[in-house]
């Protein structure tokens, strides 16, 4: 009888120790910028980790603003907390890109009244995403080293993006998806933000 009590106490102690360890791990991960993503441990990698939330219609970094040094590897943990698809794209000129997308959507809607809004959005963004990526690679390719210059996320999705900036300046990120704001892209509703890069 006494041995059974000791075993139960031991089990309770073990469960308590494991629970405390898990809580400590989770708390420290949150405190240091979500160091574990999809089972991928980012703590051993160089550079700062920033969590960036995408939702209707804002790009919200933590902390805000993001200020990084030239040459410093940076890890962005992107999380779509919204109800529609969003993207995280480096851009040179938000107004120009937003205007191009809106005009293309209106023109296609007028030329093809048989198409649904969803079909128009898909067709416009397929063409413009490819053109914008090509333009971004030409203009920012020597300035920003990144896994990619555009990340698309469905609601609830997360992704890790590694970036290093070679020159100081103010870099803009924006979302040009259109669901909910058609024919304007989300950027026209304020879904953009800045990353400030300073000399080391």
ZAROVO-771868 format. One record per residue: residue in three letters; z, x, y of N, C-alpha, C in turn. Coordinates in pm, 1 decimal, padded with zeros to 6 digits, always signed. Example, Ala and Ser with C-alpha at 12.3 -4.5 7.8 and 13.67 -1.06 7.14 Angstrom:
2
   code        n_w        n_u        n_v       ca_w       ca_u       ca_v        c_w        c_u        c_v
    ALA   +00780.0   +01319.0   -00569.0   +00780.0   +01230.0   -00450.0   +00780.0   +01320.0   -00330.0
    SER   +00708.0   +01285.0   -00225.0   +00714.0   +01367.0   -00106.0   +00787.0   +01290.0   +00003.0
END
This chain:
200
   code        n_w        n_u        n_v       ca_w       ca_u       ca_v        c_w        c_u        c_v
    UNK   +00000.0   +00083.9   -00119.6   +00000.0   +00000.0   +00000.0   +00000.0   +00087.6   +00124.8
    UNK   +00090.3   +00190.2   +00124.0   +00096.5   +00279.3   +00240.4   -00032.6   +00354.8   +00259.2
    UNK   -00096.2   +00394.6   +00148.3   -00221.9   +00469.2   +00159.4   -00332.2   +00384.1   +00221.7
    UNK   -00335.8   +00256.1   +00186.1   -00437.4   +00166.2   +00242.3   -00420.8   +00156.7   +00392.5
    UNK   -00297.9   +00145.2   +00439.0   -00270.6   +00136.5   +00582.7   -00318.8   +00262.7   +00651.8
    UNK   -00294.0   +00379.6   +00589.0   -00337.5   +00505.6   +00649.1   -00490.0   +00513.4   +00657.0
    UNK   -00557.5   +00463.8   +00553.1   -00704.8   +00465.0   +00555.1   -00758.5   +00375.7   +00665.8
    UNK   -00701.2   +00256.9   +00682.3   -00745.8   +00167.0   +00788.8   -00721.9   +00231.0   +00924.7
    UNK   -00606.5   +00296.4   +00939.1   -00576.9   +00362.9   +01066.4   -00676.8   +00474.0   +01092.4
    UNK   -00708.5   +00547.9   +00984.6   -00807.1   +00655.2   +00998.3   -00943.0   +00600.6   +01037.2
    UNK   -00983.4   +00488.2   +00974.8   -01111.7   +00425.8   +01009.1   -01112.6   +00381.1   +01154.4
    UNK   -01001.2   +00322.3   +01197.3   -00993.0   +00276.2   +01336.2   -01000.0   +00394.0   +01431.0
    UNK   -00934.6   +00504.7   +01395.5   -00937.5   +00624.1   +01480.0   -01079.9   +00679.1   +01487.8
    UNK   -01146.7   +00684.7   +01372.5   -01283.6   +00733.6   +01369.3   -01375.8   +00646.2   +01454.8
    UNK   -01363.3   +00514.2   +01441.4   -01445.0   +00421.1   +01520.4   -01415.8   +00438.7   +01668.3
    UNK   -01290.1   +00455.7   +01703.9   -01251.4   +00474.8   +01843.8   -01312.1   +00603.0   +01900.0
    UNK   -01304.2   +00712.8   +01821.3   -01359.3   +00841.6   +01866.6   -01510.9   +00831.1   +01885.4
    UNK   -01579.9   +00767.3   +01789.4   -01725.4   +00750.5   +01799.6   -01760.4   +00665.2   +01921.3
    UNK   -01686.3   +00556.7   +01942.7   -01712.2   +00468.1   +02057.3   -01694.3   +00543.7   +02188.4
    UNK   -01589.9   +00625.2   +02198.6   -01565.6   +00703.9   +02321.2   -01679.2   +00803.6   +02341.9
    UNK   -01723.1   +00869.0   +02233.5   -01832.6   +00966.2   +02245.1   -01960.8   +00900.4   +02293.1
    UNK   -01991.0   +00781.6   +02236.7   -02112.1   +00708.9   +02277.9   -02102.5   +00668.6   +02424.1
    UNK   -01988.6   +00615.8   +02465.8   -01969.9   +00576.0   +02605.9   -01984.3   +00694.7   +02699.1
    UNK   -01927.2   +00809.5   +02660.5   -01938.2   +00929.7   +02743.6   -02083.4   +00972.8   +02756.0
    UNK   -02155.8   +00969.1   +02642.4   -02295.5   +01008.8   +02642.7   -02379.3   +00919.6   +02733.0
    UNK   -02359.9   +00788.3   +02720.1   -02435.1   +00692.9   +02802.9   -02400.0   +00711.6   +02949.9
    UNK   -02271.5   +00724.4   +02981.3   -02228.7   +00740.1   +03120.4   -02285.0   +00867.2   +03181.1
    UNK   -02283.3   +00976.9   +03105.3   -02335.4   +01102.3   +03159.5   -02486.3   +01096.5   +03176.2
    UNK   -02556.4   +01025.7   +03085.4   -02702.1   +01011.2   +03099.0   -02736.5   +00935.5   +03226.0
    UNK   -02663.2   +00828.0   +03253.0   -02687.2   +00749.8   +03374.6   -02654.8   +00832.3   +03498.0
    UNK   -02541.2   +00901.8   +03493.5   -02498.1   +00979.3   +03609.5   -02596.4   +01089.8   +03644.6
    UNK   -02664.2   +01145.7   +03542.6   -02755.2   +01256.0   +03569.9   -02901.3   +01214.4   +03565.1
    UNK   -02929.6   +01090.1   +03593.8   -03068.6   +01048.2   +03612.8   -03140.6   +01008.1   +03486.1
    UNK   -03072.9   +00940.9   +03391.9   -03137.8   +00894.9   +03269.5   -03205.4   +01010.6   +03197.4
    UNK   -03125.9   +01099.9   +03142.2   -03180.6   +01219.2   +03079.9   -03244.1   +01192.5   +02943.8
    UNK   -03218.2   +01079.4   +02884.7   -03276.9   +01049.2   +02754.6   -03371.2   +00930.1   +02768.9
    UNK   -03496.6   +00949.3   +02734.0   -03596.8   +00844.1   +02747.6   -03671.5   +00833.8   +02615.5
    UNK   -03668.7   +00715.5   +02552.7   -03738.4   +00693.9   +02426.6   -03702.4   +00800.0   +02323.5
    UNK   -03576.6   +00842.5   +02320.0   -03534.9   +00943.3   +02225.0   -03578.1   +01083.0   +02265.7
    UNK   -03641.5   +01096.4   +02380.4   -03687.2   +01226.3   +02426.6   -03579.2   +01283.2   +02518.2
    UNK   -03523.5   +01396.4   +02480.1   -03416.6   +01456.1   +02559.5   -03478.5   +01539.2   +02671.3
    UNK   -03456.4   +01496.6   +02794.5   -03514.1   +01566.3   +02909.2   -03417.3   +01667.7   +02968.7
    UNK   -03293.4   +01671.6   +02920.2   -03192.1   +01756.7   +02982.2   -03222.5   +01904.3   +02964.8
    UNK   -03295.4   +01941.3   +02860.2   -03324.2   +02082.0   +02838.5   -03445.6   +02129.9   +02915.5
    UNK   -03511.7   +02041.7   +02987.1   -03633.0   +02078.7   +03057.4   -03602.6   +02109.5   +03203.9
    UNK   -03679.9   +02201.2   +03262.4   -03654.8   +02236.0   +03402.5   -03693.7   +02122.8   +03496.3
    UNK   -03631.3   +02121.2   +03613.4   -03668.5   +02024.8   +03716.4   -03574.3   +01907.7   +03726.2
    UNK   -03584.3   +01839.9   +03838.6   -03501.0   +01723.2   +03864.6   -03561.3   +01600.0   +03797.7
    UNK   -03474.7   +01506.0   +03761.5   -03518.8   +01380.5   +03700.1   -03490.6   +01267.4   +03797.8
    UNK   -03594.1   +01187.4   +03828.3   -03579.1   +01073.5   +03919.1   -03622.9   +00947.1   +03846.5
    UNK   -03546.1   +00841.9   +03861.5   -03585.5   +00712.4   +03806.8   -03653.9   +00632.2   +03916.9
    UNK   -03770.9   +00577.3   +03886.7   -03845.9   +00499.3   +03984.7   -03874.0   +00361.2   +03925.5
    UNK   -03823.2   +00258.4   +03993.0   -03841.3   +00119.6   +03948.3   -03962.3   +00058.3   +04016.1
    UNK   -04045.6   -00007.6   +03937.7   -04161.5   -00079.8   +03989.8   -04134.8   -00227.7   +03969.3
    UNK   -04145.7   -00304.8   +04077.5   -04126.7   -00450.1   +04066.6   -04199.6   -00515.5   +04183.4
    UNK   -04210.9   -00647.5   +04177.8   -04281.2   -00720.9   +04283.8   -04203.2   -00711.1   +04414.3
    UNK   -04260.4   -00661.5   +04515.1   -04376.1   -00572.2   +04526.8   -04325.0   -00447.2   +04596.0
    UNK   -04257.6   -00363.2   +04517.6   -04200.8   -00240.8   +04572.4   -04196.0   -00131.5   +04466.6
    UNK   -04196.6   -00009.4   +04516.9   -04173.9   +00108.6   +04434.7   -04043.0   +00166.5   +04485.8
    UNK   -03940.1   +00159.8   +04402.9   -03805.3   +00193.1   +04448.3   -03751.1   +00314.8   +04373.3
    UNK   -03755.4   +00432.0   +04439.4   -03701.0   +00550.9   +04373.8   -03549.2   +00558.0   +04387.0
    UNK   -03489.0   +00631.5   +04298.9   -03345.4   +00657.1   +04306.7   -03324.8   +00806.9   +04288.8
    UNK   -03283.2   +00883.0   +04390.2   -03248.3   +00834.6   +04524.3   -03372.7   +00808.2   +04608.9
    UNK   -03353.9   +00745.5   +04721.3   -03462.1   +00712.7   +04813.8   -03425.1   +00767.5   +04951.6
    UNK   -03502.4   +00855.7   +05013.0   -03633.4   +00903.2   +04965.9   -03617.9   +01015.5   +04862.7
    UNK   -03726.3   +01039.4   +04789.6   -03729.7   +01153.6   +04698.3   -03774.6   +01274.1   +04778.8
    UNK   -03693.0   +01377.1   +04778.0   -03725.8   +01502.0   +04847.5   -03722.8   +01614.0   +04744.8
    UNK   -03836.9   +01680.6   +04726.2   -03845.5   +01789.1   +04627.4   -03899.0   +01914.5   +04694.3
    UNK   -03882.6   +02026.9   +04626.2   -03928.6   +02155.1   +04680.2   -04064.4   +02194.1   +04620.8
    UNK   -04139.9   +02267.4   +04698.0   -04267.8   +02319.5   +04651.0   -04242.5   +02403.7   +04525.7
    UNK   -04322.5   +02381.1   +04423.7   -04312.0   +02459.3   +04302.0   -04204.5   +02413.9   +04204.8
    UNK   -04122.4   +02315.8   +04244.4   -04015.7   +02267.1   +04156.5   -04071.6   +02163.7   +04059.1
    UNK   -04057.6   +02187.0   +03928.2   -04101.7   +02084.5   +03833.5   -04015.8   +01958.9   +03850.6
    UNK   -04080.7   +01844.1   +03856.5   -04010.4   +01717.2   +03876.3   -04046.4   +01623.7   +03761.8
    UNK   -03948.6   +01548.5   +03715.5   -03972.4   +01448.8   +03611.5   -03944.9   +01311.3   +03671.0
    UNK   -04047.3   +01225.6   +03672.0   -04030.9   +01088.0   +03717.0   -04019.3   +00999.1   +03593.7
    UNK   -03912.9   +00922.9   +03586.2   -03898.2   +00821.9   +03480.3   -03937.5   +00689.3   +03544.1
    UNK   -04054.4   +00639.3   +03509.7   -04109.1   +00517.4   +03569.3   -04072.8   +00397.8   +03482.9
    UNK   -04020.1   +00293.2   +03546.4   -03977.6   +00173.7   +03474.0   -04035.6   +00050.6   +03543.2
    UNK   -04112.9   -00030.3   +03469.9   -04163.5   -00156.0   +03526.3   -04058.7   -00264.4   +03503.0
    UNK   -03985.8   -00297.0   +03608.2   -03883.3   -00401.7   +03600.9   -03937.3   -00535.5   +03649.2
    UNK   -04068.5   -00541.1   +03674.7   -04129.0   -00663.3   +03725.8   -04176.3   -00755.9   +03615.9
    UNK   -04239.7   -00863.7   +03658.8   -04289.3   -00965.3   +03565.1   -04438.6   -00950.6   +03538.4
    UNK   -04505.5   -00859.0   +03611.3   -04649.6   -00837.8   +03592.9   -04675.9   -00688.0   +03577.6
    UNK   -04798.7   -00654.0   +03540.2   -04836.1   -00513.3   +03525.9   -04832.4   -00443.6   +03661.7
    UNK   -04782.5   -00320.4   +03662.2   -04781.4   -00238.6   +03783.3   -04831.8   -00099.2   +03749.8
    UNK   -04868.2   -00025.4   +03855.1   -04910.8   +00112.4   +03834.4   -04843.8   +00203.5   +03936.6
    UNK   -04842.6   +00330.0   +03903.9   -04786.6   +00434.7   +03989.2   -04900.0   +00533.1   +04008.6
    UNK   -04957.4   +00533.8   +04129.5   -05076.2   +00615.3   +04154.8   -05059.7   +00697.2   +04282.2
    UNK   -05093.6   +00825.1   +04274.8   -05096.4   +00908.3   +04395.2   -05219.5   +00870.2   +04475.3
    UNK   -05203.3   +00855.2   +04606.5   -05317.0   +00814.6   +04690.3   -05321.9   +00898.7   +04817.3
    UNK   -05441.3   +00902.7   +04877.1   -05459.7   +00971.4   +05004.4   -05451.1   +00871.3   +05119.4
    UNK   -05519.3   +00758.0   +05103.6   -05528.5   +00661.0   +05211.9   -05510.0   +00520.4   +05153.7
    UNK   -05390.3   +00465.8   +05168.7   -05358.9   +00334.4   +05111.3   -05449.1   +00225.9   +05168.9
    UNK   -05462.4   +00222.5   +05301.3   -05538.9   +00115.6   +05366.4   -05683.8   +00115.0   +05320.7
    UNK   -05743.7   +00233.7   +05312.0   -05884.6   +00242.1   +05271.0   -05900.7   +00190.8   +05127.3
    UNK   -05814.0   +00235.6   +05037.4   -05825.7   +00193.9   +04898.0   -05798.8   +00044.9   +04881.8
    UNK   -05696.0   -00005.1   +04951.2   -05662.8   -00147.1   +04942.6   -05778.4   -00232.1   +04993.9
    UNK   -05839.4   -00188.7   +05102.6   -05952.2   -00261.3   +05161.0   -06072.0   -00261.9   +05066.0
    UNK   -06100.4   -00145.7   +05004.5   -06212.8   -00137.1   +04909.6   -06193.6   -00233.6   +04793.0
    UNK   -06072.7   -00237.6   +04739.6   -06045.0   -00323.4   +04624.1   -06055.3   -00470.8   +04662.2
    UNK   -05997.1   -00506.0   +04776.7   -06002.0   -00645.6   +04820.9   -06145.6   -00691.7   +04843.5
    UNK   -06224.7   -00609.2   +04911.6   -06364.6   -00644.9   +04938.3   -06443.4   -00660.1   +04808.5
    UNK   -06418.9   -00569.9   +04712.6   -06490.1   -00576.9   +04585.1   -06452.4   -00704.4   +04509.4
    UNK   -06324.6   -00742.4   +04513.6   -06279.0   -00864.1   +04444.5   -06340.8   -00988.6   +04507.5
    UNK   -06344.9   -00994.3   +04640.2   -06402.7   -01110.0   +04709.5   -06552.7   -01119.2   +04682.0
    UNK   -06620.8   -01003.9   +04687.4   -06766.0   -01002.1   +04663.2   -06797.5   -01050.3   +04521.2
    UNK   -06721.8   -01000.1   +04422.5   -06746.6   -01039.8   +04284.2   -06715.0   -01188.1   +04262.9
    UNK   -06610.2   -01237.3   +04326.2   -06574.4   -01379.7   +04313.8   -06684.4   -01468.3   +04371.1
    UNK   -06746.0   -01424.4   +04481.1   -06855.6   -01501.0   +04542.0   -06982.7   -01494.5   +04459.0
    UNK   -07010.6   -01376.6   +04402.9   -07132.9   -01358.4   +04324.0   -07123.6   -01421.8   +04185.7
    UNK   -07000.5   -01424.3   +04130.2   -06980.6   -01475.3   +03993.8   -06869.9   -01581.3   +03991.6
    UNK   -06898.7   -01700.9   +04042.8   -06796.8   -01806.7   +04044.8   -06754.8   -01852.6   +03904.4
    UNK   -06831.0   -01812.2   +03802.9   -06796.8   -01847.6   +03665.2   -06681.8   -01763.7   +03608.9
    UNK   -06650.7   -01652.7   +03676.5   -06544.9   -01563.4   +03628.2   -06407.1   -01612.6   +03670.5
    UNK   -06309.5   -01592.2   +03582.9   -06171.0   -01626.1   +03617.4   -06112.7   -01514.8   +03703.7
    UNK   -06001.4   -01545.2   +03767.4   -05932.5   -01444.2   +03849.6   -05897.2   -01321.9   +03765.1
    UNK   -05849.0   -01345.9   +03645.6   -05811.3   -01235.6   +03556.6   -05930.9   -01147.7   +03522.3
    UNK   -06046.3   -01210.9   +03495.8   -06166.7   -01134.4   +03464.2   -06213.0   -01051.7   +03583.5
    UNK   -06203.0   -01110.3   +03702.6   -06242.5   -01036.9   +03824.0   -06151.4   -00916.8   +03844.5
    UNK   -06020.9   -00938.4   +03830.7   -05924.7   -00828.2   +03847.5   -05955.5   -00715.4   +03749.3
    UNK   -05978.6   -00751.0   +03623.9   -06007.9   -00649.6   +03521.3   -06133.4   -00571.3   +03556.2
    UNK   -06239.7   -00641.2   +03594.2   -06366.6   -00574.8   +03624.8   -06354.8   -00484.7   +03747.8
    UNK   -06290.3   -00534.9   +03852.5   -06277.0   -00456.5   +03976.1   -06192.6   -00331.6   +03952.7
    UNK   -06079.9   -00348.8   +03885.5   -05990.0   -00234.8   +03867.5   -06045.3   -00130.9   +03771.0
    UNK   -06123.8   -00174.3   +03671.8   -06185.8   -00077.0   +03581.3   -06276.6   +00017.3   +03658.8
    UNK   -06356.8   -00039.3   +03746.2   -06449.4   +00041.4   +03826.7   -06373.3   +00125.2   +03928.4
    UNK   -06281.0   +00060.4   +04000.5   -06213.7   +00131.0   +04109.0   -06111.1   +00232.6   +04060.7
    UNK   -06043.3   +00204.4   +03948.3   -05947.9   +00302.8   +03896.0   -06018.5   +00432.3   +03860.6
    UNK   -06134.8   +00420.7   +03797.4   -06211.3   +00539.6   +03760.1   -06257.8   +00615.7   +03884.2
    UNK   -06309.1   +00542.4   +03983.0   -06355.7   +00606.5   +04106.2   -06239.4   +00669.1   +04183.4
    UNK   -06126.1   +00596.6   +04187.7   -06010.9   +00649.2   +04261.6   -05953.7   +00772.6   +04193.6
    UNK   -05945.9   +00770.6   +04061.7   -05895.3   +00887.6   +03990.5   -05983.0   +01009.8   +04014.4
    UNK   -06112.8   +00989.0   +04014.9   -06206.0   +01099.6   +04040.5   -06184.5   +01154.7   +04181.4
    UNK   -06167.3   +01063.9   +04278.5   -06145.9   +01105.4   +04416.0   -06010.6   +01177.6   +04430.6
    UNK   -05907.1   +01124.7   +04364.4   -05774.1   +01185.4   +04371.9   -05775.2   +01325.2   +04309.8
    UNK   -05842.3   +01339.8   +04197.2   -05849.4   +01470.7   +04132.2   -05918.6   +01572.8   +04221.1
    UNK   -06021.0   +01528.2   +04294.1   -06092.1   +01619.8   +04384.6   -06006.4   +01657.2   +04504.7
    UNK   -05933.1   +01560.3   +04560.3   -05858.0   +01586.2   +04683.5   -05719.0   +01643.4   +04658.3
    UNK   -05656.4   +01603.2   +04546.9   -05518.7   +01646.5   +04521.8   -05504.2   +01739.3   +04401.3
    UNK   -05613.7   +01761.7   +04330.7   -05607.9   +01841.0   +04207.8   -05549.0   +01978.5   +04224.3
    UNK   -05572.5   +02043.4   +04338.7   -05518.4   +02177.5   +04362.2   -05379.7   +02174.2   +04424.4
    UNK   -05336.7   +02056.3   +04466.3   -05208.5   +02041.9   +04535.8   -05100.3   +01988.1   +04443.7
    UNK   -05137.5   +01895.2   +04355.1   -05041.9   +01832.9   +04264.1   -05082.1   +01864.2   +04120.1
    UNK   -04989.3   +01923.3   +04046.8   -05010.1   +01944.3   +03903.4   -04933.9   +01832.9   +03833.8
    UNK   -05004.3   +01748.7   +03759.1   -04939.1   +01633.0   +03696.3   -05000.8   +01603.6   +03561.4
    UNK   -04922.0   +01535.2   +03476.6   -04975.2   +01489.0   +03348.7   -05097.5   +01400.3   +03373.3
    UNK   -05085.6   +01316.1   +03475.4   -05192.5   +01225.6   +03517.0   -05162.6   +01184.5   +03660.4
    UNK   -05261.5   +01129.0   +03728.7   -05240.6   +01084.9   +03866.7   -05219.0   +00933.7   +03874.8
    UNK   -05223.6   +00866.4   +03759.2   -05202.7   +00721.9   +03758.8   -05139.4   +00679.9   +03626.4
    UNK   -05032.9   +00599.6   +03636.6   -04966.4   +00546.0   +03517.8   -04964.2   +00394.3   +03531.2
    UNK   -05013.1   +00323.3   +03427.8   -05009.5   +00176.9   +03427.2   -04901.6   +00131.7   +03330.2
    UNK   -04819.7   +00036.1   +03374.3   -04707.6   -00010.3   +03292.9   -04704.6   -00162.3   +03284.6
    UNK   -04695.9   -00212.7   +03163.0   -04674.7   -00355.0   +03141.6   -04527.3   -00386.7   +03170.7
    UNK   -04493.5   -00513.5   +03194.4   -04353.2   -00548.3   +03219.2   -04261.4   -00496.5   +03107.6
    UNK   -04153.9   -00430.4   +03149.5   -04057.0   -00377.2   +03053.8   -04089.0   -00238.3   +03002.1
    UNK   -04208.4   -00187.9   +03028.2   -04245.7   -00055.0   +02978.6   -04188.1   +00055.1   +03066.7
    UNK   -04171.1   +00172.7   +03006.5   -04126.5   +00292.5   +03077.7   -04215.8   +00408.2   +03037.7
    UNK   -04224.3   +00506.5   +03124.5   -04300.4   +00626.2   +03091.3   -04246.6   +00742.9   +03172.1
    UNK   -04264.1   +00861.7   +03116.8   -04219.6   +00983.0   +03184.3   -04342.7   +01054.3   +03239.4
    UNK   -04334.9   +01097.2   +03365.8   -04444.0   +01169.2   +03431.3   -04388.8   +01300.2   +03486.7
    UNK   -04451.3   +01410.4   +03448.7   -04408.6   +01542.9   +03496.5   -04503.0   +01589.0   +03606.6
    UNK   -04445.4   +01632.8   +03718.5   -04525.6   +01668.0   +03836.3   -04469.8   +01794.6   +03901.4
    UNK   -04559.9   +01877.9   +03952.9   -04521.1   +01991.5   +04036.4   -04611.2   +01990.5   +04159.3
    UNK   -04551.1   +01998.6   +04277.4   -04626.8   +01999.0   +04402.7   -04643.1   +02143.0   +04450.6
    UNK   -04765.3   +02180.2   +04486.3   -04792.9   +02318.0   +04527.8   -04784.5   +02338.2   +04679.0
    UNK   -04791.7   +02228.9   +04753.3   -04789.0   +02241.3   +04899.9   -04693.3   +02139.4   +04958.7
    UNK   -04627.5   +02175.9   +05072.0   -04537.6   +02079.4   +05136.7   -04616.7   +01965.6   +05199.1
    UNK   -04550.0   +01854.6   +05221.5   -04615.8   +01740.3   +05284.8   -04552.1   +01610.5   +05239.6
    UNK   -04610.0   +01501.0   +05286.5   -04564.9   +01368.1   +05246.0   -04673.2   +01308.6   +05156.9
    UNK   -04637.5   +01283.5   +05033.1   -04730.9   +01230.1   +04934.6   -04699.2   +01082.8   +04912.0
    UNK   -04803.2   +01003.0   +04898.5   -04785.3   +00858.2   +04885.9   -04820.6   +00813.3   +04744.8
    UNK   -04736.6   +00724.5   +04691.8   -04765.1   +00660.4   +04562.8   -04772.9   +00510.4   +04588.0
    UNK   -04861.3   +00443.2   +04513.9   -04882.4   +00300.0   +04538.7   -04928.1   +00230.3   +04412.3
    UNK   -04925.4   +00097.6   +04417.6   -04974.8   +00013.3   +04308.3   -05091.5   -00070.1   +04360.3
    UNK   -05203.6   -00066.2   +04286.7   -05321.7   -00142.1   +04327.0   -05356.6   -00253.6   +04229.5
    UNK   -05261.5   -00289.1   +04143.2   -05282.7   -00407.2   +04059.8   -05290.5   -00529.9   +04151.2
    UNK   -05341.8   -00642.2   +04098.6   -05363.3   -00758.6   +04185.3   -05300.9   -00888.7   +04137.2
    UNK   -05242.4   -00889.2   +04018.3   -05186.8   -01014.1   +03968.1   -05074.8   -01063.8   +04059.5
    UNK   -05091.7   -01185.0   +04111.1   -04993.0   -01243.0   +04201.2   -05025.8   -01225.6   +04348.2
    UNK   -05119.5   -01135.2   +04379.6   -05156.6   -01111.9   +04519.7   -05308.4   -01120.9   +04541.3
    UNK   -05381.8   -01159.1   +04438.6   -05528.4   -01165.7   +04443.7   -05577.0   -01240.0   +04568.6
    UNK   -05678.8   -01188.7   +04639.2   -05763.3   -01073.6   +04606.0   -05710.4   -00940.3   +04659.6
    UNK   -05592.9   -00942.0   +04721.5   -05535.8   -00817.3   +04773.7   -05459.3   -00745.0   +04662.8
    UNK   -05457.6   -00611.5   +04667.1   -05375.8   -00537.1   +04571.1   -05227.8   -00539.5   +04612.3
    UNK   -05141.0   -00506.6   +04519.4   -04997.3   -00506.6   +04546.8   -04959.5   -00415.4   +04663.4
    UNK   -05034.7   -00306.9   +04681.2   -05005.2   -00214.0   +04791.4   -05011.2   -00283.8   +04926.5
    UNK   -05098.0   -00383.6   +04939.7   -05109.0   -00457.6   +05065.9   -04984.9   -00540.6   +05094.3
    UNK   -04904.7   -00566.0   +04989.8   -04778.6   -00639.6   +05007.3   -04659.2   -00545.8   +05016.9
    UNK   -04687.2   -00417.5   +05036.0   -04579.2   -00320.8   +05056.8   -04540.0   -00240.7   +04934.9
    UNK   -04619.7   -00247.0   +04827.7   -04582.4   -00174.8   +04705.8   -04634.1   -00030.8   +04711.2
    UNK   -04565.1   +00049.4   +04791.4   -04594.0   +00192.4   +04801.4   -04468.0   +00263.2   +04848.9
    UNK   -04466.1   +00393.0   +04833.6   -04352.5   +00472.2   +04880.9   -04397.5   +00615.6   +04899.7
    UNK   -04305.2   +00698.4   +04948.6   -04338.0   +00837.2   +04979.7   -04253.3   +00933.0   +04897.4
    UNK   -04314.5   +01048.2   +04870.0   -04241.9   +01160.5   +04811.7   -04254.0   +01274.5   +04911.6
    UNK   -04142.0   +01325.6   +04957.4   -04140.4   +01430.2   +05059.3   -04124.3   +01565.8   +04990.3
    UNK   -04219.1   +01655.3   +05015.8   -04215.7   +01787.5   +04954.4   -04191.8   +01891.0   +05063.7
    UNK   -04087.8   +01972.6   +05044.8   -04049.3   +02071.8   +05146.1   -04060.8   +02211.5   +05088.6
    UNK   -04067.6   +02310.7   +05176.7   -04073.1   +02450.3   +05134.3   -03944.3   +02485.4   +05059.6
    UNK   -03957.8   +02568.2   +04958.6   -03840.5   +02610.0   +04881.0   -03753.6   +02702.0   +04960.7
END
